[in-house]
Amino acid sequence: MNIAVIGTGYVGLVTGTCFAELGNKVVCVDSNRKKIDNLKKLIMPIYEPGLEDLVRRNVKEKRLNFSVNIKSAVENSEIIFICVNTPPKENGEADLTFVENVAKEIALCMDSYRLIVDKSTVPVETGKWVEHTVKINLKRKKNVEFDVASSPEFLREGSAIYDFMHPDRIVIGAESRKAKDILIRLYKPLNAPLVVTDIKSAELIKHASNSFLATKISFINAVSRLCEKVGADTTKVAEGMGLDRRIGRSFLDAGIGYGGSCFPKDVSAFIKIAEKNGYDFSLLRETERINAEQIKLFIKKIEDSLWIIKDKLIGVLGLAFKPGTDDLRNAPSIEIINTLILEGAKIRVFDPQAMQKAQEFFGDKVKFCKNAYEAAKGSDCLTIVTEWDEFKEMDLARIKKEMRQPLVIDGRNIFDPEQMRKNGIRYLSIGR
Ligand SMILES: NC(=O)c1ccc[n+]([C@@H]2O[C@H](COP(=O)([O-])OP(=O)(O)OC[C@H]3O[C@@H](n4cnc5c(N)ncnc54)[C@H](O)[C@@H]3O)[C@@H](O)[C@H]2O)c1
């Protein structure tokens, strides 16, 4: 099939590339000319395992193309995926300006049937508004038929290609037989369970899923506070809970809370959607409150352990909001580092992938180091902020030797407290 993907970010680039890999002819469009120019030169805008090779192969085999020209993309495609960003407004609602702009542009370029599929995470009833926007912008081409559908994306940064190719389920929200048939055919090679439903339910599935996962994280973080008070071990509690198949082990890792470009914005957008519809989703307000507190508690652990922060040297391991990506959007590292700098600390940082993007956030306010040992050098405290595998494999004796005071404060519980004790390192983690 001929597919246009509008918005070539984390979701659009992965979606377009994977659809090409499945044998479709795909053009990925973006309004950011520099991004498109780089992609044409096979320079990736993001770090995502396996992405570069897949892009390279599909470009070479002429199934994948990049463009800033939405007009020719729409003219030459039967299916158009909207994958633009839906950032939060100040009040927490999703800002749908980019979605509306794209819907307008598609309408202006359409001359025969198109299936317009929203893959961006959007509030329920966005499909209705996209349909309305396309209709009023078709103007004199009133007889041109089209369908709008919703197919939310569930990929995780860091394992995006694998997730796209092996989804737990594919959600198709469509209301005409034709739209359903096209999407079922398109997704068939993935051989995944399909949930075919109406557009509103599909839109709600995405916000409900992300809000549920965020709530699971806040739940275990709340349990971890109790563990600290009574001297229990939250990792063991999570293990014991997680073996219950009704609960499951994933998303039960206590830490410094969720960040990134999705959970914070999707939870607040879902609260707003409920509010607009006359329901106070107080459970989710509590999820947000626990999450915000979690990072403050981590900073307090650092303050309590170092007494005076001013002029202390603090190493920070991990800047990306999670391992496997270079994405710093809403990463806990930003609040932690900015708070410690305000209090007068000197910061040394290292992240295996996010160093380049981190320059934009921190400039010369921190010292960028070439590895974990350099970040530990001369420090009064080493903090673990992102659970990259390479940190789990560090030579602890060497880390201790590099530090001025052997103190590790671990926001991700990557070490065994006993192992740290044996290495002569004072070790604080979360809920243990
Ligand atoms: N990042 C994730 O892990 C993830 C996972 C699932 C769903 N989502 C959702 O998918 C959507 C996209 O997320 P993302 O992380 O890929 O965002 P992103 O910011 O990485 O990419 C969005 C892209 O859209 C482009 N764009 C904006 N307006 C445009 C226009 N009018 N024409 C062409 N291009 C335009 C931007 O230049 C940008 O490159 C969001 O709604 C997000 O919530 C994201």
The ligand as an SDF file (V2000), in Angstrom:
LIG
                    3D

 44 48  0  0  0  0  0  0  0  0999 V2000
    7.3810    9.0960   21.8830 N   0  0  0  0  0  0  0  0  0  0  0  0
    6.7050    8.0230   22.2530 C   0  0  0  0  0  0  0  0  0  0  0  0
    7.2450    7.1040   22.8660 O   0  0  0  0  0  0  0  0  0  0  0  0
    5.2310    7.8870   21.9120 C   0  0  0  0  0  0  0  0  0  0  0  0
    4.6170    6.6230   22.0330 C   0  0  0  0  0  0  0  0  0  0  0  0
    3.2730    6.5050   21.7010 C   0  0  0  0  0  0  0  0  0  0  0  0
    2.5570    7.6190   21.2960 C   0  0  0  0  0  0  0  0  0  0  0  0
    3.1650    8.8360   21.2110 N   0  0  0  0  0  0  0  0  0  0  0  0
    2.3870    9.9800   20.7320 C   0  0  0  0  0  0  0  0  0  0  0  0
    2.6790   10.1750   19.3460 O   0  0  0  0  0  0  0  0  0  0  0  0
    2.6720   11.5720   19.0130 C   0  0  0  0  0  0  0  0  0  0  0  0
    4.0110   11.9680   18.4340 C   0  0  0  0  0  0  0  0  0  0  0  0
    4.9960   11.7920   19.4400 O   0  0  0  0  0  0  0  0  0  0  0  0
    6.5560   11.8820   19.1270 P   0  0  0  0  0  0  0  0  0  0  0  0
    7.2590   11.5410   20.3760 O   0  0  0  0  0  0  0  0  0  0  0  0
    6.8270   11.1310   17.8760 O   0  0  0  0  0  0  0  0  0  0  0  0
    6.6820   13.4650   18.8250 O   0  0  0  0  0  0  0  0  0  0  0  0
    7.9220   14.2230   18.1490 P   0  0  0  0  0  0  0  0  0  0  0  0
    7.8910   15.5950   18.6990 O   0  0  0  0  0  0  0  0  0  0  0  0
    9.1560   13.4070   18.2730 O   0  0  0  0  0  0  0  0  0  0  0  0
    7.5310   14.2620   16.6050 O   0  0  0  0  0  0  0  0  0  0  0  0
    6.4940   15.0110   16.0600 C   0  0  0  0  0  0  0  0  0  0  0  0
    6.9320   15.5310   14.6950 C   0  0  0  0  0  0  0  0  0  0  0  0
    5.8150   16.1380   14.0520 O   0  0  0  0  0  0  0  0  0  0  0  0
    6.3080   17.2160   13.2790 C   0  0  0  0  0  0  0  0  0  0  0  0
    5.2190   18.1310   12.9130 N   0  0  0  0  0  0  0  0  0  0  0  0
    4.4920   18.9550   13.7020 C   0  0  0  0  0  0  0  0  0  0  0  0
    3.5830   19.6290   12.9540 N   0  0  0  0  0  0  0  0  0  0  0  0
    3.7310   19.2090   11.6780 C   0  0  0  0  0  0  0  0  0  0  0  0
    3.0860   19.5380   10.4470 C   0  0  0  0  0  0  0  0  0  0  0  0
    2.0870   20.4270   10.3940 N   0  0  0  0  0  0  0  0  0  0  0  0
    3.4950   18.9170    9.3310 N   0  0  0  0  0  0  0  0  0  0  0  0
    4.5030   18.0050    9.3630 C   0  0  0  0  0  0  0  0  0  0  0  0
    5.1490   17.6620   10.4980 N   0  0  0  0  0  0  0  0  0  0  0  0
    4.7710   18.2570   11.6390 C   0  0  0  0  0  0  0  0  0  0  0  0
    7.3650   17.8410   14.1820 C   0  0  0  0  0  0  0  0  0  0  0  0
    8.2740   18.6510   13.4430 O   0  0  0  0  0  0  0  0  0  0  0  0
    8.0230   16.5980   14.7740 C   0  0  0  0  0  0  0  0  0  0  0  0
    9.1410   16.1830   14.0230 O   0  0  0  0  0  0  0  0  0  0  0  0
    2.3050   12.2930   20.3150 C   0  0  0  0  0  0  0  0  0  0  0  0
    0.9230   12.4830   20.3520 O   0  0  0  0  0  0  0  0  0  0  0  0
    2.7270   11.3020   21.3940 C   0  0  0  0  0  0  0  0  0  0  0  0
    1.9940   11.4640   22.5720 O   0  0  0  0  0  0  0  0  0  0  0  0
    4.4980    8.9840   21.4900 C   0  0  0  0  0  0  0  0  0  0  0  0
  1  2  1  0
  2  3  2  0
  2  4  1  0
  4  5  1  0
  4 44  2  0
  5  6  2  0
  6  7  1  0
  7  8  2  0
  8  9  1  0
  8 44  1  0
  9 10  1  0
  9 42  1  0
 10 11  1  0
 11 12  1  0
 11 40  1  0
 12 13  1  0
 13 14  1  0
 14 15  2  0
 14 16  1  0
 14 17  1  0
 17 18  1  0
 18 19  2  0
 18 20  1  0
 18 21  1  0
 21 22  1  0
 22 23  1  0
 23 24  1  0
 23 38  1  0
 24 25  1  0
 25 26  1  0
 25 36  1  0
 26 27  1  0
 26 35  1  0
 27 28  2  0
 28 29  1  0
 29 30  1  0
 29 35  2  0
 30 31  1  0
 30 32  2  0
 32 33  1  0
 33 34  2  0
 34 35  1  0
 36 37  1  0
 36 38  1  0
 38 39  1  0
 40 41  1  0
 40 42  1  0
 42 43  1  0
M  CHG  2   8   1  16  -1
M  END
$$$$
